[in-house]
């Protein structure tokens, strides 16, 4: 699969790309639509929550921490949280 990484220059395009890759890798991956509460998708087999984050500048640690807190509150069965940058 040829991918033009320069075409991933917006948060929405990056999230779509990440969800497409995760869907191929994890058969039971389910992506969420906005508002996603800090979770762009989940793999039910492993209990892994995925969050795609495409910062316009340096990654904001406060945003990352808050996304992790939201995921932990919303998903009691969460075993892992994976941040895709």
C-alpha positions as CSV (number, residue, x, y, z in Angstrom):
1,X,0.0,0.0,0.0
2,X,1.5,3.3,-1.1
3,X,0.8,6.1,1.3
4,X,1.7,9.8,0.8
5,X,2.5,10.8,4.3
6,X,2.4,14.5,3.3
7,X,-1.4,14.0,2.7
8,X,-1.8,13.3,6.5
9,X,-1.3,16.9,7.4
10,X,-4.6,17.4,9.2
11,X,-5.8,15.8,12.4
12,X,-8.9,14.3,10.6
13,X,-6.8,12.7,7.8
14,X,-4.3,11.3,10.4
15,X,-7.1,9.8,12.4
16,X,-8.7,8.2,9.3
17,X,-5.4,6.7,8.4
18,X,-4.7,5.4,11.9
19,X,-8.2,3.8,12.1
20,X,-7.7,2.2,8.7
21,X,-4.4,0.6,9.8
22,X,-5.9,-0.5,13.1
23,X,-8.9,-2.1,11.3
24,X,-6.5,-4.2,9.2
25,X,-4.4,-5.2,12.2
26,X,-7.2,-5.9,14.7
27,X,-10.2,-7.8,13.4
28,X,-12.4,-6.6,16.2
29,X,-11.3,-3.0,16.1
30,X,-14.2,-0.5,16.4
31,X,-13.6,3.2,15.6
32,X,-15.7,5.9,17.3
33,X,-17.1,9.0,15.7
34,X,-16.9,12.4,17.4
35,X,-17.2,13.2,20.2
36,X,-15.0,10.3,21.0
37,X,-14.2,11.2,24.6
38,X,-10.5,10.7,24.2
39,X,-10.9,7.4,22.4
40,X,-10.7,7.0,18.7
41,X,-11.3,3.3,18.8
42,X,-11.0,0.1,20.8
43,X,-9.8,-3.5,20.1
44,X,-12.2,-5.6,22.1
45,X,-10.0,-8.7,22.0
46,X,-7.1,-7.1,23.9
47,X,-9.0,-4.4,25.7
48,X,-6.9,-1.7,24.1
49,X,-8.1,1.8,23.6
50,X,-6.4,3.8,20.8
51,X,-6.2,7.6,20.6
52,X,-4.8,9.3,17.5
53,X,-3.3,12.7,18.2
54,X,-1.9,14.9,15.5
55,X,-0.5,18.0,17.2
56,X,-0.1,21.2,15.2
57,X,3.0,22.0,17.2
58,X,4.7,20.2,20.2
59,X,2.4,17.6,21.8
60,X,0.5,19.0,24.7
61,X,1.0,16.8,27.8
62,X,-2.1,18.2,29.5
63,X,-4.2,17.1,26.5
64,X,-2.6,13.6,26.6
65,X,-3.2,13.3,30.3
66,X,-6.9,14.4,30.0
67,X,-7.5,12.0,27.1
68,X,-6.1,9.2,29.2
69,X,-8.3,10.1,32.2
70,X,-11.4,10.3,29.9
71,X,-10.6,6.8,28.5
72,X,-10.2,5.4,32.0
73,X,-13.5,6.8,33.1
74,X,-15.5,5.7,30.1
75,X,-14.0,2.2,29.6
76,X,-13.9,0.1,32.7
77,X,-12.5,-2.8,30.8
78,X,-9.5,-0.8,29.4
79,X,-6.3,-2.8,29.9
80,X,-4.1,-0.6,27.7
81,X,-4.2,2.9,26.2
82,X,-2.2,3.5,23.0
83,X,-1.5,7.0,21.9
84,X,-0.7,7.3,18.2
85,X,1.3,10.5,17.3
